[in-house]
Amino acid sequence: MSRKELINEISDVTQIKRDIVDNVLKAFTDIFIRECVMTGSFNFNRAFKVETHVRSERKQYNVNTGKYLYYPETEVLSIKLSPKINSFHRWKLRNEYNAKHGLTISDWQNLKNTSDNDI
C-alpha cells in the first residue's frame, strides 16, 4: 500500500481531511525516526517493536574479490511484529495451503486420529 493510498483510506474511514491525515503521518514518521536514532528503540503497541542490536565482529567471504574480509562490530535495527499480526499471518498461510491442496478440518482431524492409533 502506498502512502497516498494509506492517507486516502484513513481519511475515508475517519472522515478527516486528507491534508490533516498527511500531516499526522509526517509527524508520526518524524517521531519514529527520532526515537529510533536517539534511544535505539520504538514500541508501537499491537503492531511492532523496533530495537537496535549489536552485531558482533565477523569474518565473511567476499565472492567478488575471493578474499575473506573482517567486518567490525555494528549496530543494526531489528523489528518484531506483534503476536496478533503473527497469528493472522499464520492463519492466512494455513488457509492458502489448505485451499491449494483441497484439505479440510476433518482431513486434519482424521490424520491426527490415525497417528494416535499407530502409537
Residue frames as qw, qx, qy, qz and C-alpha x, y, z in Angstrom:
[[0.000, 0.892, 0.452, 0.000, 0.00, 0.00, 0.00],
 [0.420, 0.420, -0.021, 0.804, 1.42, 3.36, -0.97],
 [0.159, -0.221, -0.432, 0.860, 1.45, 6.42, 1.25],
 [0.306, -0.019, -0.221, -0.926, -1.24, 8.08, -0.86],
 [0.580, -0.248, -0.697, -0.341, -3.50, 5.02, -0.61],
 [0.432, -0.287, -0.693, 0.501, -2.95, 4.92, 3.15],
 [0.024, 0.137, 0.195, -0.971, -3.87, 8.59, 3.50],
 [0.452, -0.104, -0.431, -0.774, -6.99, 8.12, 1.39],
 [0.577, -0.281, -0.763, -0.073, -8.14, 5.08, 3.36],
 [0.305, -0.286, -0.583, 0.696, -7.59, 6.72, 6.76],
 [0.154, 0.071, -0.022, -0.985, -9.37, 9.83, 5.51],
 [0.518, -0.184, -0.585, -0.596, -12.34, 7.80, 4.27],
 [0.549, -0.313, -0.758, 0.166, -12.64, 5.79, 7.49],
 [0.330, -0.387, -0.484, 0.712, -12.25, 8.70, 9.92],
 [0.144, 0.865, 0.436, 0.203, -13.91, 11.45, 7.83],
 [0.359, -0.756, 0.093, 0.539, -10.84, 13.67, 8.42],
 [0.480, 0.846, -0.142, -0.185, -9.43, 15.81, 5.62],
 [0.918, 0.250, -0.069, 0.299, -6.54, 14.30, 3.65],
 [0.275, 0.736, -0.305, 0.539, -4.24, 17.24, 4.46],
 [0.530, -0.644, 0.362, -0.416, -4.66, 16.69, 8.20],
 [0.982, -0.105, 0.159, 0.002, -4.07, 12.93, 7.88],
 [0.730, 0.527, -0.168, 0.402, -0.95, 13.61, 5.79],
 [0.016, -0.757, 0.379, -0.532, 0.41, 15.98, 8.47],
 [0.775, -0.471, 0.315, -0.279, -0.27, 13.43, 11.21],
 [0.976, 0.130, 0.052, 0.168, 1.57, 10.69, 9.26],
 [0.484, 0.668, -0.271, 0.496, 4.52, 13.02, 8.64],
 [0.342, -0.705, 0.398, -0.477, 4.68, 13.83, 12.37],
 [0.939, -0.243, 0.209, -0.126, 4.48, 10.11, 13.21],
 [0.878, 0.341, -0.089, 0.325, 7.37, 9.24, 10.88],
 [0.188, 0.749, -0.342, 0.536, 9.46, 12.10, 12.27],
 [0.600, -0.585, 0.380, -0.391, 8.88, 10.90, 15.85],
 [0.995, 0.007, 0.096, 0.008, 9.56, 7.30, 14.81],
 [0.695, 0.533, -0.223, 0.428, 12.89, 8.23, 13.20],
 [0.085, -0.750, 0.378, -0.537, 13.92, 10.43, 16.13],
 [0.773, -0.457, 0.324, -0.297, 13.19, 7.72, 18.72],
 [0.977, 0.158, 0.008, 0.146, 14.97, 5.01, 16.73],
 [0.538, 0.606, -0.273, 0.518, 18.07, 7.17, 16.34],
 [0.163, -0.689, 0.377, -0.598, 18.18, 8.70, 19.83],
 [0.663, -0.404, 0.480, -0.408, 17.03, 5.83, 22.08],
 [0.074, 0.323, -0.924, -0.189, 17.55, 2.84, 19.80],
 [0.049, 0.284, 0.957, -0.029, 14.02, 1.51, 20.19],
 [0.399, -0.006, -0.083, -0.913, 10.43, 2.28, 19.32],
 [0.103, 0.215, 0.959, -0.152, 7.39, 0.36, 20.52],
 [0.446, -0.019, -0.225, -0.866, 4.07, 0.72, 18.71],
 [0.422, -0.013, 0.811, -0.405, 1.69, -1.44, 20.76],
 [0.707, 0.376, 0.534, -0.271, -0.37, -4.07, 18.94],
 [0.647, 0.741, -0.109, -0.142, 1.74, -3.59, 15.79],
 [0.814, 0.353, -0.261, 0.381, 5.54, -3.76, 16.08],
 [0.519, -0.814, 0.142, 0.217, 8.65, -3.04, 18.11],
 [0.653, 0.651, -0.221, 0.318, 11.92, -1.77, 16.63],
 [0.653, -0.715, 0.181, 0.172, 15.15, -2.26, 18.57],
 [0.383, 0.762, -0.521, 0.033, 18.86, -1.89, 17.93],
 [0.951, -0.260, 0.132, 0.104, 21.12, -4.90, 18.34],
 [0.105, -0.779, 0.570, 0.239, 24.88, -5.11, 18.29],
 [0.941, 0.325, -0.097, -0.013, 26.12, -7.36, 15.51],
 [0.677, -0.586, 0.332, 0.295, 29.43, -8.81, 16.60],
 [0.112, 0.705, -0.578, -0.396, 32.63, -8.58, 14.63],
 [0.884, 0.149, 0.436, -0.072, 32.81, -11.25, 11.96],
 [0.157, -0.413, 0.698, 0.564, 34.87, -12.64, 9.12],
 [0.700, 0.489, 0.417, -0.312, 32.96, -13.08, 5.87],
 [0.530, 0.004, 0.629, 0.568, 33.92, -14.33, 2.43],
 [0.322, 0.671, -0.028, -0.667, 33.57, -11.78, -0.39],
 [0.789, 0.329, 0.507, 0.110, 32.66, -13.54, -3.64],
 [0.456, 0.890, 0.004, 0.025, 33.76, -10.64, -5.88],
 [0.034, 0.841, -0.534, 0.076, 37.30, -10.37, -4.51],
 [0.868, 0.103, -0.484, 0.045, 37.71, -14.00, -3.49],
 [0.315, 0.290, -0.617, 0.661, 39.04, -12.97, -0.07],
 [0.442, -0.612, -0.628, 0.188, 37.83, -13.02, 3.50],
 [0.046, 0.585, -0.068, 0.807, 37.00, -9.59, 4.90],
 [0.315, -0.312, -0.696, 0.565, 36.71, -8.56, 8.52],
 [0.190, -0.672, -0.342, -0.629, 33.64, -6.53, 9.44],
 [0.083, 0.207, -0.576, 0.786, 33.68, -4.53, 12.68],
 [0.045, -0.460, -0.805, 0.372, 31.04, -4.59, 15.38],
 [0.115, -0.206, -0.282, -0.930, 27.99, -2.58, 14.22],
 [0.320, 0.282, 0.631, -0.648, 24.54, -1.68, 15.47],
 [0.143, -0.153, -0.743, -0.635, 21.61, -2.85, 13.36],
 [0.525, -0.024, 0.225, -0.820, 17.87, -2.32, 13.63],
 [0.117, -0.127, -0.973, -0.150, 15.51, -5.27, 14.01],
 [0.516, -0.147, -0.030, -0.844, 11.74, -5.34, 14.01],
 [0.006, 0.115, 0.977, -0.182, 9.48, -7.70, 15.88],
 [0.399, -0.302, -0.438, -0.747, 5.83, -7.94, 14.90],
 [0.512, -0.259, 0.453, -0.682, 3.09, -8.25, 17.48],
 [0.275, 0.005, 0.958, -0.080, 1.69, -11.70, 18.32],
 [0.539, 0.543, 0.448, -0.463, -1.66, -10.68, 16.83],
 [0.456, 0.693, -0.359, -0.428, -0.09, -9.89, 13.43],
 [0.012, 0.381, -0.918, -0.110, 1.92, -13.12, 13.53],
 [0.416, 0.193, 0.850, -0.261, -1.18, -15.19, 14.31],
 [0.574, 0.650, 0.174, -0.468, -3.16, -13.56, 11.47],
 [0.308, 0.649, -0.608, -0.338, -0.29, -14.22, 9.08],
 [0.157, -0.180, 0.971, -0.029, -0.05, -17.89, 10.11],
 [0.525, 0.404, 0.627, -0.409, -3.83, -18.24, 9.75],
 [0.518, 0.700, -0.146, -0.469, -3.67, -16.78, 6.22],
 [0.174, 0.520, -0.807, -0.216, -0.82, -19.08, 5.18],
 [0.315, 0.013, 0.930, -0.190, -2.57, -22.15, 6.58],
 [0.577, 0.539, 0.427, -0.441, -5.82, -21.33, 4.77],
 [0.438, 0.692, -0.404, -0.408, -3.97, -20.74, 1.49],
 [0.008, -0.357, 0.931, 0.073, -2.14, -24.08, 1.87],
 [0.423, 0.214, 0.828, -0.300, -5.36, -25.94, 2.69],
 [0.574, 0.643, 0.154, -0.483, -7.21, -24.34, -0.26],
 [0.299, 0.637, -0.623, -0.341, -4.36, -25.17, -2.64],
 [0.090, 0.225, -0.970, -0.008, -4.27, -28.82, -1.56],
 [0.601, -0.251, -0.499, -0.572, -8.01, -29.26, -1.05],
 [0.370, -0.088, -0.818, 0.432, -7.74, -30.01, 2.66],
 [0.457, -0.648, -0.238, -0.561, -10.48, -29.51, 5.23],
 [0.350, -0.567, 0.536, -0.519, -10.56, -29.54, 9.03],
 [0.934, -0.114, 0.208, -0.268, -11.94, -33.08, 9.02],
 [0.815, 0.445, -0.320, 0.188, -8.92, -34.22, 6.96],
 [0.153, 0.594, -0.575, 0.541, -6.59, -32.89, 9.65],
 [0.649, -0.369, 0.421, -0.515, -8.67, -34.47, 12.42],
 [0.984, 0.126, -0.026, -0.121, -8.64, -37.85, 10.62],
 [0.603, 0.547, -0.462, 0.351, -4.88, -37.57, 10.20],
 [0.195, -0.552, 0.569, -0.578, -4.48, -36.89, 13.94],
 [0.846, -0.189, 0.273, -0.417, -6.75, -39.83, 14.86],
 [0.938, 0.282, -0.200, 0.039, -4.85, -42.27, 12.64],
 [0.393, 0.567, -0.550, 0.471, -1.49, -41.18, 14.07],
 [0.475, -0.469, 0.484, -0.567, -2.84, -41.65, 17.62],
 [0.960, -0.019, 0.104, -0.261, -3.92, -45.22, 16.78],
 [0.753, 0.482, -0.402, 0.198, -0.47, -46.05, 15.40],
 [0.010, 0.617, -0.599, 0.510, 1.17, -45.34, 18.77]]
